[in-house]
Amino acid sequence: MKIFDTLNTFMLEKVKPLAFRFENQPHIVAIKNGFIVLLPFLIIGSFMMILLIPPYPEDTTSGFGQAWLALAKELSEPLWRVFQMSFNAISLFACASISFYLAKEYKITPLHTAVLSMMAFLLLCMPYQNSSADITYFGGKGLFVAIFIAFYVTELKRFILRCNLSIKMPKEIPAAVAQSFNTLIPILAVLLTIYPFALLIEHYFQASVPVVFEQFLAPVVQASDSLYTLLILTALIHLLWFFGINGALIFIQLWTPFLLVNLGENLKAFQAGEPLPFVITNGFWDFYVTHGGSGGLISLCILLVLFSKSKLCKNIGRVGIVPVCFSIAEPIIYGLPILLNPIFLVPLLLAPLVNGALAYFAHSLELVPAMVILVPWTTPAPIGAYIASGGSVSAAVLSVLLIILDALIYYPFFRLYDKICQEKEANGKEITQ
């Protein structure tokens, strides 16, 4: 126990303040809030794909399938336009939203900064060829460039303001007009810095800035889809959860751009009828690894409701069962508690690690398809797996099997804790870890 107490002290005194500062770092906050803004657009675009590409072969004998295929063919053109301007415009939207929230953190005019970032993005990522604009990098491929541009433009504008470079206007001029004129200097600064940089890159590498970024980050994107990366991040996130630190807010925010790029590439391959290149996406994490919010806690909550003899455990299970079904784990983590409870440390780490490894191998063996649709993380796991995989029953079955497996992992630890709580209740003692 002395080792556990030492580790506990270290985590609370050293790691927790560092994690808190990292979580509240302006650029991390901007990425987190920026992607939250994108979610509705991504979800709408994803569901357009469901309507456009029904999970039925052309020669299906199902009346419902034939009707769906006919509807998809009839509405193909207008629905593709919705898809192009929602899911396939993710990078353009991300550039604006991340820049907006970073400017907000710095307390500088967010709307002007967001529009300026969009201008810079269009300048770098929408080259003209034969009088036609190429919007290839409006989708997930341009996401890393979009984040870079959002950071660069916002930091440049912040630097200009700190240097007090502005156009002085008479007091009689309305504030909105004066602010618009003051945007001229940041616009010129962007044009005189980032555009020559783009031309230099194109001349030196014989490729546009997004292409160079894509080539440079290709090994990192591939690493984001590896089993080793998945297991390391899963262990770190859940170890932090054990000490009351929301590790997902730290690591998942950094991982999200890669997961969205993976999802976008899968969706593109799915649309073209090609093999899906990536396994690990947002849906993989939400509906296989951490169902129940974190740690596969939906399984523990089911055990609490069905098999607890302790009043505390049963009541906590009843309170937490609905939230964990929608991936909100805090009532169980802080109520049971899982937090700093040595009895649950092993299953909290082991269950999601086993989930991730088994789901990864199931994909590798082609027992289940990869995810192609972005589904809200609050969707119950089996339903989310079914939708995110484009209507695969095997994906939903895998999600259910992992929940059952997690229940087996948690069961001996649950029985021990339930027995301890029951004995304390019988003796009239207050229950602590």
Summary of the structure (lengths in Angstrom):
residues: 433
radius of gyration: 25.0
end to end distance: 12.8
largest distance: 83.3
contacts: 1456
relative contact order: 0.09
helix: 75%
strand: 1%
